[in-house]
Amino acid sequence: MKSFGSPVPPHHPHSETLTHVHWQQVTLPLPDGRQQPLQVLRLDRCDALAPGNKIFKLSGLLRTARQRECRRLLSFGGPWSNHLHALAALGREMDLQTVGLVRGEDLATPTLVEAAGWGMALYPLSRSLYRQRHDPAFQLACMQDYRADMLIPEGGDCPEGARGCQVIGAAIRQRFESGAQVVVATGTGTTLAGIVAGLDKRFQVLGISALKGALDTQQRILANLQALAGDNDETLADWRLYHEFHCGGFARTNSELRAVIAWGDHHGLPLEPVYTGKALLALRSLLSSGDIDAGRPLVLVHTGGLQGRRGFDWLALGAQPGH
Ligand SMILES: Cc1ncc(COP(=O)(O)O)c(C=O)c1O
């Protein structure tokens, strides 16, 4: 494993830890026997408190919270949510109160136990109520009920969240002057939108949806791109979303996905099954199908999420420590 850093603008509001991006070069064996060089942008190593894409998505929102003198931030997430985990850690760091409204009844996952330990107040929401999380009237009612003065959208999905991810694109651009193909896992698509906005036409960004049938992701990305780039979107990187690599649905796994994660573990590239494992699985398949041009530089964005590995009993490395 080769790993080295290059500076990105520090934008963690309160920590000096985000001063480097880490690149790892791996060689990926393909089913037809070819060996594919791959550059992995290890965002999971960027920030100790909010690793992966989280620090990028949350930093602008937290800065706004500070400017508006907000004291109590409310957001939504599942029992293994990387987003709530990171928000709790950063909230504590910045002396902000945090509230997490959790899908379902299970507040006892290691993820949420840690979040609670960092001061996040957690409340369960039934699945039917959780489905209303994007509804402004429901959000307002939650803010009143839990005495919050700022709402952080689920997954940081808003133009501010996407704007924070532009520096990821800038870091890729800096390293690959003649362009590259960039593969990234998507949930809300916020990270992808920011990366696309940070790149230009020399780059193609391929988003791998971790969800089954999330056909609204395209619209969310377009909305964030419109907010970021306005009518200049013609100059941005080309992008495309793939919906066929969900492996059965969100947080579902299959034997192929497990094999990819095992391969990563043996090559110093820890992945998790919900997002990054699916991205590497898709990347391999798209190389085989010719959708990815093996002759051009190829980047996999490691968006973090390793704390969530603890939710999968079959993963030997189940004990990724909390912060
Ligand atoms: C580890 C990881 N990778 C990728 C994503 C997808 O990011 P986005 O919702 O910005 O598409 C998430 C969710 O935030 C995540 O936790």
The ligand as an SDF file (V2000), in Angstrom:
LIG
                    3D

 16 16  0  0  0  0  0  0  0  0999 V2000
  -20.0100    5.8330    4.0940 C   0  0  0  0  0  0  0  0  0  0  0  0
  -20.9540    6.5430    3.2020 C   0  0  0  0  0  0  0  0  0  0  0  0
  -20.7060    6.5490    1.8900 N   0  0  0  0  0  0  0  0  0  0  0  0
  -21.5280    7.1620    1.0210 C   0  0  0  0  0  0  0  0  0  0  0  0
  -22.6630    7.8120    1.4550 C   0  0  0  0  0  0  0  0  0  0  0  0
  -23.5400    8.4650    0.4620 C   0  0  0  0  0  0  0  0  0  0  0  0
  -23.4410    9.8510    0.5290 O   0  0  0  0  0  0  0  0  0  0  0  0
  -24.5530   10.7700   -0.0920 P   0  0  0  0  0  0  0  0  0  0  0  0
  -25.7790   10.6520    0.7760 O   0  0  0  0  0  0  0  0  0  0  0  0
  -23.9740   12.1170   -0.0390 O   0  0  0  0  0  0  0  0  0  0  0  0
  -24.8240   10.2750   -1.4610 O   0  0  0  0  0  0  0  0  0  0  0  0
  -22.9580    7.8430    2.8260 C   0  0  0  0  0  0  0  0  0  0  0  0
  -24.1240    8.5680    3.3370 C   0  0  0  0  0  0  0  0  0  0  0  0
  -23.9960    9.6920    3.7130 O   0  0  0  0  0  0  0  0  0  0  0  0
  -22.0830    7.1910    3.7190 C   0  0  0  0  0  0  0  0  0  0  0  0
  -22.3220    7.1660    5.0570 O   0  0  0  0  0  0  0  0  0  0  0  0
  1  2  1  0
  2  3  1  0
  2 15  2  0
  3  4  2  0
  4  5  1  0
  5  6  1  0
  5 12  2  0
  6  7  1  0
  7  8  1  0
  8  9  2  0
  8 10  1  0
  8 11  1  0
 12 13  1  0
 12 15  1  0
 13 14  2  0
 15 16  1  0
M  END
$$$$
